[in-house]
Amino acid sequence: MANPHFLIAGLGNITHPMTRHSIGHYVIDILAVRLSARLSSDRAGYAARTNIQVGQDIVTLTLFKPKALMNISGRPIVHMLRNTATTPTNLIVVHDSLEHKPCTLSPKFGGSANGHNGVRSVITALGSEPDFHRLRAGVGRDGDPATYVLGPLSPEERQFWGANGHGSDLVWRELTRIIEKSLKSR
């Protein structure tokens, strides 16, 4: 029997690394470091696959950063989902959130995109199926949202979300909580 499989997809723009809008990509990079998983490039994006132990179970994780711009990242994410985890409930999308204070993490399952075009793209590519997990990385709000999200992560934000920061620990804790809950419901 195959291991349970989860796709962790980080939203961002490859053309704007280390910005608030690309915090999902940064989190995927940090998870890859944490798991000693090497991201490799293909036409659709950067991906790494690894096995981890969660409780008594071995689980396969695929980390994915789409190369498509955020607002059209749904198709490559869903393509990767269909080739890996297969079901939307095993998809965890990490993205920026203007509605949450900087250096916070807010998990969510299902519901609307709340105005986030990258999340809307994923929902649309899933055939209007919103039932997947999201980890909303708080970036706050200051001035014009379009300009603000394309601004660089502050030194504090980079440290918080970095490999040794509290944010990466929060992300890991939420990922394992989601996976454990999913495994119990099988």
Secondary structure, 3 states (H helix, E strand, C coil): CCCCEEEEEECCCCCCCCEHHHHHHHHHHHHHHHCCCCCEECCCEEEEEEEEEECCEEEEEEEEEECCCHHHCHHHHHHHHHHCCCCHHHEEEEEEECCCCCCCEEEEECCCCCCCHHHHHHHHHCCCCCCCEEEEEECCCCCCHHHHHCCECCHHHHHHHCCCCHHHHHHHHHHHHHHHHHHHCC
